[in-house]
Amino acid sequence: MLMAKVLLTSTCRPFGPGAGDAPSVGYELLHSQVTRAQGLFSPRSLHLFFGLEYIAENLEAETVVLHYPSRRELIKELRRQRYDYVGVSFIIPVFHKLKETAALIREHAPGAKIVLGGYGTLLPDEVLKPFGDVICREEGVAFFRKLLGEPEIPMPYRHPLIVSRLKLFSLPVSKTGMIFAGLGCPNGCDFCCTSHFFQRRHIRLLPTGQDIFNVVSRYLDRDPAMSFVILDEDFLLNKKRALEFRDCVAADGRPISLFAFSSIRAISQYTMEEILEMGIDGFWIGYEATRSGYAKQQGRPPQELFRDLRDHGITVLASMIVGFDYQDEDVVAKELDGLLELDPCLSQFLIYAPMMGTPFHKRIVAEGRLRDDLAAQPELYYRKADGFAAMVKHPRLSAQRIEALQRRCFDEDFRRLGPSIYRVIDRWLRGYLKLKDSPNPLLRAKAGRFANDLRSSYAAFLPGKLLGPSREARARVARLQREVHQALGRPTVAERLASGLAVAAAAWTSLTLRLGWRQHPGLTRTAYRVPQPAWQGFAAWKALASRAQEGLRVTAELEHPRRLVWLRLEGSLAAAQADALWSRVRAAAEEARAKIVLDLKDLKWEPGAVARAAWVLRRHRRRIRVIAPRLAAAHPEVLLLIQAFRLYNDGFRG
């Protein structure tokens, strides 16, 4: 079983209404859902099935991961080699696509066992069994290792470095490192699949604050400008872990930018200074509705909390629910007014829907309140389960009216508050002005990061002033531009030229949206532990790491998706050891034509021990990146090494 070959895949593209799907099952959380009404001003970021990469990183078997293959690409992969297991991750609204994917697997890989995973497995066994041999309804790494006969491993698991790229006006603007800190949620909101999939348990994939910071540090070694998202449903709920993470960030001294999912109850445990010291400058908060009564909403009054967050430069994505029994059109309008008065940077509006496996679904079925057409046609119910369809017989509103109110909420948010990107810039400005003179050095450094973000946003103002959704919105952008220029200075000639480019890019984006061009991603394929020419020297790196030297620890991490070897040297390197060490590194580099990161961050050395590397490894300098100790960066030996190699090479960053 240890020699099993595994393929992990999503269902096949394309997705969306044009492909016969529900409105919000596309490739992007922002453009398909949160900023769906914002057109050319909507930020774009491809949402991968991150869990598949995470599982693949933590297996021993040869594993390939496919994100959004076409039918032809999936067939090609199935024919490439004999797979023993094919895992398919899916959600309920694309169950019809799962059936198509399963049929392709049965036809082109008849010997493979199909493993079904993801929130789609909330469907009952009798529905799923015809399309899969095994069903995973638990934490995926432990499940797959047991399935393959691999020994159990403790948490924290190996954490893959997965970078999400954000585009605005079709141009790349930032990179975000994804941090997988936990699964499940103990809050137990009655509509929440995430909470009830794991029986209201919270599984800490990164058990301690130090574990979380270790992942952050690895990303920063790759790219010091990286931003982060912590994937954990209510990150701040565990105060001990969060404050330990804060202590690690403070000790490191580098200001970071971190977006987290949390609740009013959890956030209320902390001061603004503690939140900012963690690096958090963005939250997703469940506002839900004023009379929804969820425990997670207890704590500081929303008006007070949101104002405090806004004044300290912290962006908020607030989510609201439409379709509670007590709501009618007037109530929804008043609750929308209340939310918009909080001035969130982004807003999500979903319909109160009975998702399979939740207490709300059980209650609605028991009361006979599921819409008659959905109760009679389960396949229709599955397709509608995306948060954009009214599925319940409401005491006051028709299904059509609830869906119209949802559309109105998205439209009003955009019309009244303007594009979200300028709301975010406004928060950066507030944060910079609030923190630039702080006595806390970490917060002053955070102000510096806000200033860098503001400066990089100069080009975005002109498209907003020319193409904003209303006269009021355009005037707001112009006013914000004046305030930013007053705080940080007038634009340079290069920044003015970039503004013109941004207008052209915005016009191009508008055209592609109207014509439906370039709206679907291509295949993303990553291979783990699969023999291929670039990786023939794996054994050499493992052998290098296994040869212990007194006072020196050598580890070689193999990043399969990027064909990169991360060679970390820790401890002390004596001059007498240096020639032998660098010669072995050179031999491994010649055997495996992979990129190499030479991580010396935690290395102490005797004179001559490091400089020798520049001479021994010079033949491979174009594929070697050096991470030097920050405090010793001015040391002559390190300067020589940096001159010989590339300290920050774009070929390695993302």
N, C-alpha and C positions, 0 to 999 in steps of 0.2 A: 504494500500500500504506500510505502514511502516513495516509490517511483511513479506514483500517479501523476497524470498531467491534468491541469485544471484550467478551464476557461471561465472567466467571470464577465458578464456582459449586461448592458441595459437592453431594453427592447429596441426595435429598429426605428430609425427616423424615417420620414419626418413626423413632427408632432404639431398639434395646434388645430384650430377650427378648420383651416384649409385642408387638413388631412383627416377630417371627420372626428376630431377629438373635442373635448370640452375646452372652454376658453383659457384655462390656466393650467395646462400640463406641458408647457413649453420648456425651453432649455434655460430660461432665465427667471430668477426670482424677482428681480427689479422690473425689467421691462414687461414681463408677462403678467405681473401681479401688482407690485407696490407702486411703480411709476407708470402704469399702463396708460394713463390719460395724458402723459406729458410729451408724447410724440418725440420730436427730434431732440428735446432736452432730457430725455430719459437716459440715465447711465446704462451701459450694457456690460454684462458679465456672464459668461457661460457657467452654468451650474452643472458640474460633473457629479457622478455617483461616487462621492468621496469614500464611502464605506467599502466599495470594491477595492480601491487602491489600498486602503488600510488593512483589509483582510489579506490581500496578496502579499503585502510587505511582511506579514507575520506568519506565513506558511513556509514550509521547507520544500514543498513540491514545486516543480516547474509550473508557473502560472502566467497566463496572459489576461489582460484586462482590456475590454472594448467599451468605449463610451459612444453611444449613438451611431452604431454601424447602420449602413443601408442593408437591405436584404442581400444584395450581391456581396457586400463586404463580409457579412456574417457567414454566408455560404463559403466564401473563399477561406475564411479562417477555420471553419469546421473541416475543410478539406486539407488544410495545411499540414496537420498532424492528427494523430488519434488521441482525442481527449477522453479521459475516463469520467470526468465530471464537468458539467456545464452549469454554472450558477447564473440565474437570471434575477436581477433586482427590478422590482416594479411597484407601482402604486395602483390603488383600486381603479381610478379613472382610465387607466390604460390596460385593463385586464384583457380587452379585445386584442390589443397588440401582443400581450403575453401569449395568447393562444396561437397567433401567427408565428411568433418566435419559437415556441415549443414545437410547432409542426415542422419548421425548418430544421431544428435540431434532430428531431426524430428521423427526418428523411436523410440528412446528410451526415449525421453522426449517430447511427442507430445503436452503437454500443455504449454510448455515454449515458450516465445517469443525470437527470435534470434536477437541480437543486433550486427551489424557489425561495426568495428572500425579499426583504423590504416590507413596507407597510401594506403592500398588497396581500400579504399573508394573513391579514386580519379576516379575510374571507374564509368561510368554513372549509373543512377538509373535503367534503363531498363536492364542492365546487372546484377545488384546486387539484385534486388527485388525478383527474384525467390528463393534466398537463405537466405534472412533475412527479418524480420518484421520491424526493425528500423535501421536507418543508422546514425552513429555519425560522423559528419564532423566538430567538434569543440572541445574546451577544455573539457576533459572527465569527470572531477569531477562534474562541474556544470551541464553538460548534464545528467549524471546518477542520480544525486540528484533530478533534475527536473522530470526525467522519473519515479523515484520511489516515487515522492510526498514528498521528504524530503526538509526541508527549505534551502534556499540559505545560504552559509557561505562565509565569506570574505577571501581573500588572506592576508597573507600566509596560505595555508592549512596545516594540520598536515603532517609532513614529515616522511615517513617511513625510517628506517635505513637499507639500503640494501647494502650488502658487496659483491664485486666481487673478486674472488680469482684468482691470476695469477700463472701459473705453468711454469717451465722451465725444460726441460729434465724429464718431468713427475713428478717433485717434486714441492711442494708449495714454493713460494718465497715471496709473498707479498699479502696484502689485501688492497682493494681500496673501500672507501666509495663513493657511488653515490649521487651526489647533484643535484636535479632537480630545476634549477634556472629559466628556461624560455623556452617558446615555440615560434616557428616561427622566422623569420629573416627579417629585413627591407631592406637588401641589394638587394634582388630581382634578383639574377642571373637567366638568362633565362632557365637554365637546372634544377633548384633546386626545388624539391618537397616540402622540408621543408618550404621554403619561401612562395610559392604560395598556399600551403594548408591552410595557415592562412592569405591569401590575403596581404602578406608583412607586417603584424602586428607582433609586438613583445609582447608576453604575459609574464609578469614578475611573475612567480609563487612565487618567493622570491623577493618582491618589493625593499627591501633596502639592503645595505651592512651588516647591523646588522642582518637582517633576515638570510642572507647566513652564517654569522659567527656563529649564534646560532646553525645551523645544524652542522657545523664543530665542534663546541665545544661538542655537544652531541656525535659525533663519537669519538672524542678524549677521552671523559670520558669512552667510551667502550674500546678503545685501543689507547694508546698514540703514537704508531708507525704507525697508519693508514695513508695511502695516500688517495688522493681525485681526483675525476674527476667532474668538473662542466659541467653539460649538459645544454648548452645554446649556440646557434649557433655562436654568436659573442660577447662573454662575456665582452670584454673590450670596446665595442662600447659606452656603457653608463658610461661615465667617473665619474660622481658623485657617482653612486652606487659602482663602482670599488674602488674608493679612500676611500669611507666610509668603505668598507670591509678591505682595507689596514690598516686603522686606528684601526679597531677592532683587527686585527692580531697583530699589533705593541703593542697595549695596553695589550694584553694577554701575549705576550712575548715568546710563544712556537713556534719554527720553524715548519712550515708545508710543505708538498709536494703536489702541486696542478697542475693538468693538465687541460688546458682550450682550447676551440675552439675559434679562433679569426682570424682576418684578418690583412694584412699589414697596411691598413688604421687605424684600431683601435689601434694596437700595437704602431704605430708611435706617438701616443699621449703621451706616457709615457717614463720616463727614465728607464734604466735597474734597478736602485736602487728601484724605485717604484714597478716595476714588481716583483722583488725578495722579497720585503717587504710584498707583498700579499701572498707570499709562492709559486708563480708560478714558476715551473721549467720544464714545458713542454707545448708546443703549437701544435695544429693542424692548419696549415696554408694552404689556397688555393693558391698554386703557379699557377695552371691551365695551362697557356701557355703564351709566351712572347707577343703575339699580340691578346690575347683574349679580352682585353679592358674592363674588369669589374671594376666598381668604387671602389670595396673593395681593389683593388691592388694599389691604389694610396697611396703615402706616401714615406717612406724612400726607397732608392734603395734596392732591395732584397739582393744583394751581401753584402752591408753594414749591413743591419739588421740581416741577418742570421749569419754573422761573429760575430756581437756583442752578439747575443744570445748564440752562441756556446762558446765564450770566457768567458761568465758568468755562464756556467754550465746548460744552458736551452736547453733541447732537443726539436727537431722539427720533427713533422710528416708533410711532404709536399705532397700535392695532385696535380697531373698533369692530364690533359685531352688529349686524343688522338682522332683525328677525326674531328677537325675544318676544315672548307672548305679550308682555306689557306694552310693547311698542306699537304706536300707530304713526302716521305720517308726521304729525306735529311733534311727537316725542323724538323721532329720529332726527328731525330738523333741529330741535333744541340740543340734543346730544351732539350732533355734528357741530353746531355753533360752539358748544362747550369745548370740544376737542380742538377746533381751529383756534380758539382763544388761547389755548396752551402753546400755540405756534410750534408744532413739531416740524422737524426738517423733512420727514417723510411720513406718510400715512397709509395704512393698509385697512381696507374695509372688506370683510368677508361675511357671508351669510351664515347664520346659526343653523348648522346642518348636522343631521344625525349620522356621523361616520361610524362605520362598522367597528364593533369592539368597544365602543364608548358607552358610559351609563346613559347618555342622552339618547343614543340609538335604541337601547333596550327599553327605555321609557316610552319613546314614541311608538315603537312597535307594539308594546303592551297596551297602549291607549288607542291603537288603531288610527293614528294620526299621520302615518306616512301617506304621501299623495297616492291616490288610487292607481294612477298609471305606473308609478314606480313600484308599488307593492305588487302589481300584476306582472311587471316585466323587470325582473332582477337585473338583466343586462342593461336596461336603461338607467336603473338606479346606480349601477357601477359607473357608467359614463358620466353621470351628473355629480359624482361625489368629489368635486374640486373646490367647493367653497363659493362657487359663482352661480349656483342654482338653488332656488327655494324648494325644499323637498318635503316640507311639513305643512299640514293643514293649519293655517294660522287663524286665530280667533278674530282678527281684525283686518288682515291684509291678504290680498290674492298673491299667488306666486309671481305673477307678472309685475305686480306693484312692488313687491320686495326687491326683485331684481332691478327694477327701474330706480328705486331708492339707492341701491348700491352704486349704480352707475352715476347717479347724481352726487353721491358723496365723493367719488373720485374726481369728478369734474369740478365740484365746488372747491375742493382742496387745491387743485391746480389753479383755478381762476382767482381765488381769494389770496392765496399765499404765494403764488408764482412757482416757478420751477424749483425743485428741491435743491439743485446744485447751488443756487444762490443763497438759499437758507443755510446750507452747510458753510458756505464762505462767511456768512454773517456770524455764525458761531465761532469760527476760527478767529475772526476779528475780536469778538467779545473776549474770548479766551486769552488772546495775546495781550489786550489792554489790561485785563484783570491780573495777569500773572507776571508781566514783564518786570515788575519791581518787587516781586515777592521775596521775603527774606529766606524762603526755602529754595536752595540751589536747584533741586530737582524740578520744582515748579517753574523757576526761571528758564531752565533748559527746555521745559515743555513749551513755554512761551516762544522760545526760539524755533521749536518745531512748527508751532502754529504760524510763525512769521514765514518760514520756508514754504509752507503749504499755501499761504496767502500770495506770496510772490509768484508761485507757480500757477496761480489762478488768474493772473492778469489778462491773459488772452481770452478768457471766457466771458468777459464783460460785454464786449462789442456784440456778439450774437444775441445776448439777452436784451440789450438796448434796441436792437433792430428787429428781432424776431419774437420777442416775448408775447405771451398769449393775450395781453390786454394793455391799454395805456397805463393803467395803474401799475401793472407788473413791470413794464419797461421803465417807468419812472423810479420804481423801487431799486431796480438794478443800477440805474445811473446814480442814485443817491448812495448806494452801497459802494460803488466804484470810487466816488469822491472820498468817502470815509476811509477806504483802504489806502488810497493814494496819500491821503493826509497822514496816515499812521506810518506808512512804509516807504513813501516816496513815489515820484512820478515814474511812469514806465520808461524803459530804455528804448532805443531805436529797435533793437532786436525784439523786444516785447511788443512794440507797436506792429512790427511786421507779423509776429505770431498772431496778433489779433485779426489781421486780415486773412491769414490762413485759416483761423478758427471759423470765420464767417463762411468761407468757401467750403470748409468741411461740414459745417452745419447745413448748408444748402444741399450738399451731396447726401448727407444723412436723410434729409427730408425727402429727396427724390427716391432713394432706395426704399424708404418706408412706404411711400405711395405706390411704387411699382412692385414691391415685394421682392426686391433683389437682395441677395446675400443675407437672408434672414435665418438660414439654417446652417448649423456648424457641420464641418466634416468629421470624419472618424478620428477619435483619439485612441491610440493603441499603445499600451505599455507592456513590457515583458519582464518578468521576474525569474531569475535563475534559469533562463532558457539558453542553452548553448548557442553561441553565435560568434563570428570571427572577432568582434570587438572585445569579447569577454573570455577569450581562450586562456588568459593569464590569471583568472580568478585564484587558482591554487597558489600562484606565486605571492599574491597579496596576503592570503590567509597564512601562508608559511612565514612570511615576513613578520606578521603580527604575532605569531605564536612563539617566535624566538625571543625569549625574555633576556634582558640585559640588566645588570645590577643598577638600580636607581632609575631605570628608564622603562616606561610603559608605552608600548606601541599598539595602536588599534587601527584596523582598516575596515571602514564601513563602506559597503558597496551599494551605491544608489542606482539600482537597476534601471528605473525609468529614464534616467539622464545619462547612463553609461559613464558614471563618475565614481572615482575612488576617493573617499575622504580619509586621509592618513593623518592620524592624530598622535602627536608625540607629547608625553607628559612626564614630568619628573626632571631628572638631570642627565645631560649628555656630556660625557667627558671627551676631551680631544682625542684620546686614544681609541675611543669607540667610533668616532665620526666616520673615518674612511670606510670601515666595514659596513656601517649602517647605510651610508649614502650609496655605496656600491650595490647593496642588495635592493635599495629603492630603485636604482637605475635598471637593474636586471628585471625587476618586476614591471617597470614602465615599458621596457622594450618588449616584454612578452605580451602585455595587454595594452592595446592602443586606446586606452580610455583617458578621459580627462582626470586630472589629479588635483585635489586640494591638499596642500601641505599645511597642516594646522599646528602652528608653534605657539599658540596662545598661552599654554600652560607649561612651557618648556624653559628650563634654566640650562645654561651652557657655559662651558669653559672657553677661553679664547681660541679661536680657530675652528671650533666644533660646528658652527653654523655656516660660516663663510665658505667652508669647503664644499657645501652643497651646491653653490652657484657654479663651481667648476665641474663637479661630477655630473650634474643633471642638466648642463647647458644645452645638450642636444634636444631635450624635450621641453624647453622653456615655454614654447607657445601653448602647451596644453597643461601647464602647471600654474596654479594660483597659490600665493602664499598668504596665510593669515598670521600676522606678526603680533607679539605681545604689545598691547597698547602702551604700557609704561616704558617699554624698551624700544619703541619704534625709531628713536633717534640714535640707537647704538650703531656704531659703524658697520658691524657685521650684518645687522638687519637691513641697513640702508643698501649695502652691497647686494643682499639677497633680493630686495625689492627692485633694484635696478635690473637685476638679471631676469627676474620673473615679473609677472603682472599681479600687482596686489589686488586690484579689483578689475576683473576682466568680464566684459559684458557677455562673453560666451559662457560664463559660469553662472550668471545671475538670472535665474528663472529658467 
